[in-house]
């Protein structure tokens, strides 16, 4: 009986070691591809890994699931697939992890740049980031810009009159380059993202 228990324990430890090695090997190769700006290969690496048995098993671990969602979101943003990137980043922001503030920040920044969210929702996201990291200067700047845009939208709604606006501040903002103090705008929204 003791031999059987030892055998089972050894199998479990070896399996765990293999799965851990598989994941950390993926992380190292992914980071290497991102560092060399070979984003297409990095994307293929993630997609192929998810199809493997170890990828399928490891995706059930919350930390790994969040990490993969963050990396997919970041990559999708680099390819200009902002809506998909925002969804993945919101998945990554869904639980307690070191990536949570970065994931929320990146999702809010992409939303701001791609005009996909209301000003109120974006302000809430940046407030969450500041709750996790009160010293985040860029989140403070972006929140201040959103508040200025909210004031402008409110003034514009008052000038238009009550029949012209639903009063819920659903106005979408003009293209905004994250980190751009003047709010001049940009063609892509991923320059202000963090990795």
C-alpha positions in Angstrom: 0.0 0.0 0.0 2.9 2.4 0.8 4.5 1.7 -2.5 1.2 2.5 -4.3 0.8 5.8 -2.4 4.4 6.7 -3.2 3.9 5.9 -6.8 0.7 8.0 -7.0 2.5 10.9 -5.2 5.4 10.6 -7.7 3.1 10.6 -10.7 1.3 13.7 -9.3 4.5 15.6 -8.6 5.9 14.7 -12.1 2.7 15.8 -13.8 2.7 19.0 -11.9 6.3 19.6 -12.7 5.6 19.0 -16.4 2.6 21.3 -16.5 4.6 24.0 -14.6 7.5 23.6 -17.0 5.1 23.8 -20.0 3.6 27.0 -18.8 6.9 28.8 -17.8 8.5 27.6 -21.0 5.6 29.2 -22.9 6.0 32.4 -20.9 9.8 32.6 -21.7 9.2 31.9 -25.4 6.3 34.4 -25.5 8.4 37.1 -23.8 11.3 36.5 -26.2 9.0 36.9 -29.2 7.5 40.1 -27.8 10.9 41.5 -27.0 12.0 40.9 -30.5 8.7 42.4 -31.8 7.8 39.2 -33.6 4.2 39.6 -32.6 2.8 37.3 -35.3 4.9 34.4 -33.9 3.9 35.3 -30.4 0.2 35.1 -31.3 0.7 31.8 -33.1 2.6 30.5 -30.0 -0.3 31.3 -27.7 -2.9 29.9 -30.0 -1.0 26.6 -30.5 -0.3 26.2 -26.8 -4.0 26.6 -25.9 -4.7 23.6 -28.2 -2.3 21.3 -26.4 -3.4 19.1 -23.5 -1.2 21.0 -21.0 -2.6 24.3 -22.2 -6.2 22.9 -21.8 -5.4 21.8 -18.2 -3.5 24.9 -17.2 -6.2 27.2 -18.4 -8.3 26.0 -15.5 -5.9 27.6 -13.0 -7.2 31.1 -12.4 -3.7 32.8 -12.4 -2.8 31.1 -15.7 -6.2 32.0 -17.2 -5.7 35.7 -16.2 -2.2 35.8 -17.5 -3.1 34.2 -20.8 -6.1 36.6 -21.2 -3.8 39.6 -20.5 -1.3 38.5 -23.0 -3.9 37.8 -25.6 -5.5 41.1 -25.0 -2.2 42.9 -25.3 -1.4 41.1 -28.6 -4.9 41.7 -30.1 -4.4 45.4 -29.4 -1.1 45.3 -31.2 -2.9 43.9 -34.2 -5.7 46.5 -34.0 -8.4 44.2 -32.8 -9.5 46.5 -30.1 -12.9 45.1 -29.2 -11.5 41.6 -28.8 -8.6 43.0 -26.9 -10.8 44.8 -24.5 -12.8 41.6 -23.8 -9.6 39.7 -23.1 -8.3 42.4 -20.8 -11.5 42.6 -18.9 -11.2 38.8 -18.3 -7.7 39.4 -17.0 -9.0 42.1 -14.7 -11.6 39.7 -13.3 -9.7 38.4 -10.3 -7.0 39.1 -7.8 -3.6 39.2 -9.4 -0.7 41.5 -10.0 -1.9 42.0 -13.5 -5.3 43.3 -12.4 -4.4 47.1 -12.3 -2.5 46.8 -15.7 -5.4 44.9 -17.3 -8.0 47.4 -16.1 -5.7 50.3 -17.2 -5.1 48.8 -20.7 -8.8 48.0 -21.2 -9.8 51.5 -20.2 -7.0 53.1 -22.3 -8.1 51.0 -25.4 -11.7 51.9 -24.8 -10.8 55.6 -24.5 -8.8 55.4 -27.7 -11.3 53.4 -29.7 -14.4 55.3 -28.5 -16.1 52.1 -27.3 -17.2 53.1 -23.8 -19.0 55.8 -22.0 -17.1 58.4 -20.1 -18.7 57.2 -16.8 -17.5 53.6 -17.3 -14.0 54.7 -18.2 -13.8 56.9 -15.1 -14.9 53.9 -13.0 -12.1 51.8 -14.5 -9.4 54.4 -13.8 -10.7 54.8 -10.3 -10.3 51.0 -9.8 -6.7 51.3 -11.1 -6.0 54.1 -8.6 -7.6 52.0 -5.8 -5.0 49.3 -6.5 -2.2 51.8 -7.2 -2.8 55.3 -5.8 0.5 56.6 -7.2 -0.2 55.7 -10.9 0.4 59.1 -12.5 -0.8 58.2 -16.0 -4.1 56.8 -14.6 -4.6 60.1 -12.7 -3.9 62.1 -15.9 -6.3 59.9 -17.9 -9.0 60.2 -15.2 -8.6 64.0 -15.2 -8.9 64.1 -19.0 -12.1 62.0 -18.7 -13.5 64.4 -16.1 -12.8 67.4 -18.4 -14.5 65.6 -21.3 -17.5 64.9 -19.0 -17.8 68.6 -18.1 -17.6 69.5 -21.8 -20.3 66.9 -22.7 -22.5 68.2 -19.9 -22.1 71.8 -21.1 -22.8 70.7 -24.6 -25.9 68.9 -23.5 -27.1 72.0 -21.7 -26.6 74.1 -24.7 -28.5 71.7 -27.0 -31.5 71.6 -24.7 -33.3 68.8 -23.0 -34.9 67.2 -26.1 -31.6 66.7 -27.9 -29.8 64.5 -25.4 -30.9 61.6 -23.1 -29.0 63.2 -20.2 -27.0 60.1 -19.4 -23.7 61.3 -20.8 -23.5 58.5 -23.4 -21.4 60.8 -25.6 -18.4 59.1 -27.0 -15.2 61.1 -27.0 -13.0 62.0 -30.0 -9.9 59.9 -30.7 -7.6 60.4 -27.8 -4.0 59.2 -27.7 -3.3 57.9 -24.2 -0.6 59.9 -22.6 -1.2 62.8 -24.9 -1.7 65.8 -22.6 -3.4 67.9 -25.3 -5.8 65.1 -26.4 -4.9 65.6 -30.0 -5.8 62.1 -31.0 -4.2 59.3 -32.9 -5.0 56.6 -35.4 -4.2 53.7 -33.1 -5.0 53.4 -29.4 -2.4 50.9 -28.3 0.6 53.3 -27.7 -0.4 54.0 -24.1 -0.8 50.3 -23.1 1.4 48.6 -20.5 3.0 45.3 -20.8 
